[in-house]
């Protein structure tokens, strides 16, 4: 549980650049936020039909009801 909390707290409280450019050693769970931030730096992550859109937004992802709007 602590790993998931650290992951979410890091994503919620820091910007993508702050996570990527940190010089400190990551604690267990925080390294996962680094990988997600690295992906979010280049791409958008869209969660379709999620039950908790507020949590998706806090984790810097995009909640959506359908995928059609996001087709390229």
trRosetta pair geometry for C-beta under 8 A, 3 or more apart (Angstrom, degrees):
i j d omega theta_ij theta_ji phi_ij phi_ji
1 4 5.9 -58 -155 38 38 109
1 5 6.3 37 151 -20 70 108
2 5 5.5 -57 -148 38 34 113
2 6 6.3 34 155 -19 68 105
2 28 7.2 55 106 92 104 110
2 29 6.5 -134 122 -30 67 150
3 6 5.9 -55 -149 36 29 109
3 7 6.3 33 153 -21 63 107
3 28 5.2 -68 -101 139 96 94
3 29 3.4 -175 -156 -79 57 106
3 32 7.5 80 169 1 98 135
4 7 5.6 -53 -148 35 32 116
4 8 6.3 24 158 -13 66 108
4 29 6.5 -101 -27 -136 18 123
5 8 6.0 -59 -145 41 28 105
5 9 5.9 26 159 -18 66 112
5 29 7.0 7 59 173 56 160
6 9 5.8 -55 -137 40 27 109
6 10 6.1 30 161 -21 63 109
6 27 5.9 -110 -156 89 156 111
6 28 6.9 108 46 93 156 58
6 29 3.4 104 65 98 117 130
6 30 5.1 -73 151 -55 116 76
6 33 7.7 -119 131 -16 74 124
7 10 6.2 -63 -154 34 22 109
7 11 6.6 13 156 -10 61 110
7 29 4.6 -109 -39 177 82 87
7 30 6.8 -158 -85 -88 51 30
7 32 4.6 -19 -115 76 120 122
7 33 5.1 173 -150 -49 61 93
7 36 8.0 85 -170 6 101 137
8 11 5.9 -59 -148 41 32 107
8 12 5.9 26 157 -19 68 115
8 55 8.0 -37 -142 -163 126 99
8 58 7.6 36 -172 117 94 114
8 59 6.5 -63 -132 -91 76 102
9 12 5.7 -60 -139 41 27 110
9 13 5.8 0 171 0 66 118
10 13 6.6 -69 -132 45 19 92
10 14 5.8 -26 -175 22 61 119
10 19 6.3 96 161 -109 105 114
10 29 7.8 159 -2 124 127 88
10 30 5.1 122 -57 -130 156 81
10 33 3.9 -154 95 16 128 176
11 14 7.3 -73 -118 51 13 82
11 19 7.4 12 -96 -74 53 151
11 33 4.9 -147 -53 -133 84 111
11 36 6.5 -19 -95 89 126 137
11 37 7.3 -161 -108 -63 82 94
11 58 7.4 97 112 134 100 71
11 59 4.9 25 127 -139 145 64
11 60 5.9 -128 -178 8 101 108
12 58 4.9 2 -113 168 100 101
12 59 6.9 -41 -68 -82 76 51
14 18 4.1 -126 -175 89 104 127
14 19 5.1 127 109 -55 128 85
14 33 7.9 87 55 152 119 139
15 18 4.5 99 52 3 78 103
15 19 7.2 -145 92 -5 43 84
16 19 5.9 -58 -154 35 31 109
16 20 6.3 22 155 -13 67 111
16 37 4.6 164 -147 -156 73 94
16 40 5.3 -131 -114 97 132 115
16 41 5.5 166 159 -77 132 78
16 60 6.7 148 -64 -171 100 164
17 20 5.8 -59 -140 42 32 106
17 21 5.6 6 169 1 70 119
17 41 7.9 106 -75 -106 61 109
18 21 6.5 -67 -130 50 21 95
18 22 6.6 47 162 -59 59 92
19 22 6.3 -35 -158 -14 26 115
19 33 5.6 -113 -146 133 138 102
19 34 5.8 -165 160 -99 101 57
19 37 4.0 -173 89 -62 135 170
20 34 6.8 123 -98 -148 50 77
20 37 5.3 -149 -53 125 87 123
20 38 6.2 124 -105 -80 108 69
20 41 6.4 43 -59 -63 153 140
22 26 7.8 99 93 -71 136 84
22 34 7.9 -102 38 -98 117 109
26 30 4.0 -156 -162 92 95 108
26 31 4.2 128 113 -65 152 76
26 34 6.2 -86 -79 -23 150 132
27 30 4.9 77 52 4 69 122
28 31 7.6 -37 -132 10 29 102
29 32 6.0 -48 -168 20 40 114
29 33 7.7 36 142 -14 64 99
30 33 5.5 -49 -162 30 49 113
30 34 6.9 55 142 -23 69 97
31 34 5.3 -44 -157 26 45 118
31 35 6.9 44 148 -17 68 98
32 35 5.8 -52 -154 34 37 110
32 36 6.5 32 151 -13 67 106
33 36 5.7 -54 -144 42 36 110
33 37 6.0 40 154 -23 67 107
34 37 5.7 -55 -144 37 28 112
34 38 6.4 33 154 -24 62 104
35 38 5.7 -51 -150 30 31 114
35 39 6.8 28 152 -14 62 103
36 39 5.7 -55 -153 37 35 110
36 40 6.1 31 151 -17 69 110
36 45 7.7 -41 -160 -20 93 155
36 59 7.6 -48 156 173 152 100
36 60 7.8 130 139 67 113 114
37 40 5.5 -55 -140 42 33 111
37 41 6.4 49 154 -36 63 97
37 60 7.9 46 -102 70 69 154
38 41 5.8 -42 -154 16 30 118
38 42 7.7 2 156 4 56 103
39 42 6.6 -79 -165 47 35 92
39 43 5.7 -45 171 49 76 106
39 45 6.7 56 121 -54 120 115
40 43 6.9 -84 -110 68 26 61
40 44 7.5 49 -138 -111 68 35
40 45 6.4 -60 -90 -4 85 106
40 60 5.6 37 -146 124 159 124
40 61 7.7 -105 -100 -82 118 66
44 61 7.9 118 180 -147 68 58
44 62 5.7 13 175 -3 112 130
44 70 7.7 -133 94 -146 131 125
45 60 8.0 71 42 109 110 73
45 61 4.3 -55 89 -127 104 101
45 62 6.8 161 85 21 50 79
46 61 7.1 173 -91 176 20 90
46 62 4.7 -31 -107 75 70 106
46 63 7.9 135 -161 -110 62 10
46 64 5.3 0 -173 5 107 127
46 67 7.2 118 119 -119 137 77
46 70 5.4 -21 -74 -99 170 174
47 50 4.2 29 134 -46 120 130
47 53 7.8 -178 83 -111 118 64
47 56 4.8 -120 38 -130 142 141
47 61 5.6 63 -15 135 107 130
47 62 7.0 172 20 82 71 49
47 63 5.3 -31 69 -107 100 59
47 64 7.0 153 75 24 47 74
48 64 5.4 -34 -104 77 62 95
48 65 7.5 23 -156 140 69 11
48 66 6.8 29 -146 -146 108 17
48 67 5.2 -28 -95 -60 140 89
49 64 7.9 -31 -29 92 45 61
49 65 6.5 61 -81 -150 63 42
49 66 7.9 47 -51 -79 88 41
50 53 5.6 132 82 -76 108 61
50 56 5.2 98 85 -47 166 142
50 63 5.1 -98 43 -129 122 102
52 55 4.2 12 135 22 118 117
52 56 6.5 142 100 -20 72 86
53 56 5.3 -54 -147 36 40 116
53 57 6.3 42 155 -21 70 102
53 63 3.5 165 -133 122 92 176
54 57 5.8 -51 -150 34 32 111
54 58 6.5 32 152 -19 63 106
55 58 5.6 -52 -147 36 35 113
55 59 6.4 26 155 -12 65 108
56 59 6.0 -65 -151 43 28 105
56 61 4.8 -81 -177 79 81 105
56 62 7.2 -29 145 94 115 10
56 63 4.2 115 78 -61 144 98
57 60 7.7 43 178 -74 35 19
57 61 7.2 -105 -82 64 24 59
57 62 7.7 48 -96 -113 66 33
57 63 6.3 -58 -47 -3 83 108
62 70 7.8 139 103 -89 142 139
64 67 6.7 105 109 -85 136 42
64 69 6.6 -149 -150 50 131 119
64 70 6.5 -76 -86 -22 172 127
66 69 6.6 107 83 -2 88 91
67 70 5.8 -76 -167 49 58 104
67 71 6.9 78 141 -51 83 86
68 71 6.1 -33 -159 -7 39 114
